[in-house]
């Protein structure tokens, strides 16, 4: 009888152990399934975008910058890129819509706030070691190429990085001096070209002793051009301004028939496109008047494209009198000069 009870007790123990084993296996399977489901849900495209937006909002840039590394030019500053992302997603509501616009290995989604497209997002498979399924990046179309013309010998910097020889494309005539007549030598500029920038660049230039050059804003177009000009030494500024003011005033007076063509020609470089235009210009249409004058002269900027070339920008009010009546014409000019054997001559006078 005792042996039978002992036998039954052993059977119950085995049954309990078996049941416990099944419970442990079931719990393990449930845990694994839960983990797999959680990982799946956390790595769907929607969840990946949600995590990306949370990281952007919190300023957690490490992963975002690593994923965007291939998009950024070596000259792009990471802080400019993250500032742009912050601006793009500022004020994004919790409720937004993802609209898939393309598929394949790289999936593209439009992130919509109602009917407004906030951004385009591209999702690409993440490296296996990252523990994520998707890398998320905000699509930013690269800016048009930028061509920079700078005086020889200066150091051009884009976002604080000096441009090396890999960006240099050669030498050419400085801006404003591209088509000089035969016999005149144009000041030369070093030409650089940068491509693939995502963010608007900060372009600076310095002399060998650290003095800053003037950098014009980029022109608009398929290729944007930036002109760099050198500061004018103070000892020469008076001479340059005198030539510029005389040419600008004579040009304004010529337009109103108060200066002769010969007076203007004496200040111009012969044979240029501007000189030719002045030979063909008819000023006899101007209204009859009894006098003229100038007021409110302002010297705006003075820069140099080399030892023998400078550009001045100035403005004044040009006054025309008809008896007791006064007519006032605000005038603003940019003048490019070249030094010749006969002194400084205006290559071009542009009305701004």
HUWO-V494521 format. One line per field, one symbol per residue. ss: DSSP state (a for helix, b for strand, c for the rest). phi: phi as a letter, one per 30 degrees, with the letter a starting at -180 (. if undefined). burial: + if it has 9 or more other C-alpha atoms within 8 Angstrom, else -. A space follows every 50 residues. Layout:
ss->???
phi->???
burial->???
This chain:
ss->caaaaaaaaaaaaaaaaaaaaaaaaaaaaaaaaaaaaaaaaaccaaaaaa aaaaaaaacccaaaaaaccccccccccaaaaaaaaaaaccccccccbbbb bbccccbbbbbbbccbbbbbbbbbbccaaacccbbbbbccccccbbbbbb bcccbbbbccbbccaaabbbbbbccccccccccccccbbbbbbbcccccc ccbbbbcccccbcbbcccccccbbbbbbbbbccaaaaaaaaaaaaaaaaa aaaaacccccaaaaaccbccccaaaaaaaaccccccccccbbbbbbbbbb bbbbbbccbbbbbbbbbbbbbbccbbbbbbbbbbbbbbbbccbbbbbbbb bc
phi->.dddddddddddddddddddddddddddddddddddddddddbdeddddd ddddddddiccedddddceddddecdcedddddddedecdidddcbbccd cabjdcccbcccciccddaccccbedeeddicdbccbddbdddeeccccb edjcccbchicddcddcdckcaddejbdbdddjccddcbdcbbbbidcce dccbbbddcjddcdbddddckdbccbccbddceedcdddddddddddddd ddddecicbdddddedccddjdddeddddcdccdddddacaaabbhdbdc abbbcldcabbbbbbacccbcbidccccbdbbbbbccbdbdcjdbddabc dc
burial->------------------------------------------++--+++- -++-+++--++--++-++---++-++---+++--++--+------+-+-+ -----++++++++---++++++++++-----+++++++----++++++++ +--++++++---+---++----++--+--+-----+++++++++-++++- --+++++----++++--+----++++++++++----+--++-+++-++++ +++++++-+-+-+++-+++--+-+++------+--------+-+--+--- -+++++--++++++++++++++---+----+++++++++----++++++- --
